């Protein structure tokens, strides 16, 4: 897994919601009960990318295979569940293409 870290000193999650990790670019939101203007997560099942943003820190993980991406999404979901940040779910923003892509990866049970 290739991991890139960046810092956005004046950032907020809306930069990702409306510009960097948009539905048009193939991203779904990964929702938890801790989501806020300073925290959010997104996943792109086509490019096998997960993006996490927290208080200016951004971590971008690029999986090298579908299996690695699936493992990372499931690991992330389990971590959130174990730490009480539920409900967790992948929000494909009612996009049928994204819904089908996550289902084809075996992640349909995490959709909401």
C-alpha positions as CSV (number, residue, x, y, z in Angstrom):
1,X,0.0,0.0,0.0
2,X,1.4,3.3,-1.0
3,X,0.8,6.0,1.6
4,X,1.1,9.7,1.1
5,X,0.7,12.3,3.9
6,X,-0.1,15.9,3.3
7,X,-1.0,18.9,5.6
8,X,-3.6,21.5,4.9
9,X,-3.0,24.2,7.6
10,X,-6.2,26.2,6.8
11,X,-8.2,23.1,5.6
12,X,-11.5,21.6,6.5
13,X,-13.3,18.5,5.3
14,X,-15.4,20.5,2.8
15,X,-12.4,21.0,0.6
16,X,-12.5,17.2,0.1
17,X,-16.3,16.9,-0.1
18,X,-16.7,19.6,-2.8
19,X,-13.4,19.6,-4.6
20,X,-10.9,16.8,-4.0
21,X,-13.0,13.7,-3.2
22,X,-16.2,14.3,-5.1
23,X,-18.7,11.9,-6.5
24,X,-17.8,13.1,-10.0
25,X,-14.2,11.9,-9.3
26,X,-15.5,8.5,-8.1
27,X,-15.4,8.9,-4.3
28,X,-17.9,7.8,-1.7
29,X,-17.9,9.1,1.8
30,X,-17.0,6.7,4.6
31,X,-19.3,7.8,7.4
32,X,-18.8,7.5,11.2
33,X,-20.3,9.2,14.2
34,X,-17.2,11.4,14.6
35,X,-17.5,13.1,11.2
36,X,-17.2,16.9,11.5
37,X,-15.9,19.9,9.6
38,X,-12.4,18.9,10.8
39,X,-12.7,15.1,10.1
40,X,-13.8,12.9,7.2
41,X,-13.0,9.9,5.1
42,X,-13.6,8.9,1.5
43,X,-12.9,5.9,-0.8
44,X,-12.6,5.4,-4.5
45,X,-13.3,1.8,-5.4
46,X,-12.2,2.2,-9.0
47,X,-8.8,3.8,-8.3
48,X,-8.5,1.8,-5.0
49,X,-7.8,4.9,-2.9
50,X,-8.8,5.8,0.6
51,X,-8.5,9.4,1.9
52,X,-8.6,10.4,5.6
53,X,-8.6,14.0,6.8
54,X,-8.3,15.1,10.4
55,X,-7.5,18.6,11.6
56,X,-5.3,19.5,8.7
57,X,-3.6,16.1,8.3
58,X,-4.4,14.1,5.2
59,X,-3.5,10.5,4.6
60,X,-4.0,9.0,1.1
61,X,-3.6,5.3,0.8
62,X,-3.4,3.7,-2.7
63,X,-3.9,0.0,-2.7
64,X,-2.0,-2.2,-5.1
65,X,-4.8,-4.7,-5.6
66,X,-8.5,-5.0,-5.0
67,X,-7.8,-7.4,-2.2
68,X,-5.6,-4.9,-0.4
69,X,-8.3,-2.2,-0.9
70,X,-11.0,-4.5,0.5
71,X,-8.8,-5.4,3.5
72,X,-8.1,-1.7,4.2
73,X,-11.8,-0.7,4.1
74,X,-12.8,-3.6,6.3
75,X,-10.0,-2.9,8.7
76,X,-11.0,0.8,8.9
77,X,-14.7,-0.2,9.5
78,X,-13.7,-2.6,12.2
79,X,-11.5,-0.1,14.0
80,X,-14.3,2.4,14.0
81,X,-16.7,-0.2,15.4
82,X,-14.3,-1.3,18.1
83,X,-13.7,2.3,19.1
84,X,-17.4,3.3,19.3
85,X,-17.5,5.5,16.2
86,X,-20.6,4.0,14.8
87,X,-22.7,3.8,12.8
88,X,-20.2,3.2,10.1
89,X,-21.2,3.0,6.5
90,X,-20.1,3.7,3.0
91,X,-22.3,6.4,1.5
92,X,-22.2,6.1,-2.3
93,X,-24.4,9.2,-2.6
94,X,-27.2,7.3,-4.4
95,X,-24.9,6.7,-7.3
96,X,-25.7,3.3,-8.9
97,X,-22.2,3.0,-10.5
98,X,-20.5,3.4,-7.1
99,X,-23.1,1.1,-5.4
100,X,-22.4,-1.6,-8.0
101,X,-18.6,-1.2,-7.7
102,X,-18.6,-1.6,-3.9
103,X,-20.9,-4.6,-4.2
104,X,-18.7,-6.2,-6.8
105,X,-15.8,-5.9,-4.3
106,X,-17.8,-7.7,-1.7
107,X,-18.3,-4.5,0.4
108,X,-22.1,-4.2,-0.2
109,X,-22.8,-5.0,3.5
110,X,-21.1,-1.7,4.4
111,X,-23.3,0.5,2.1
112,X,-26.0,2.7,3.6
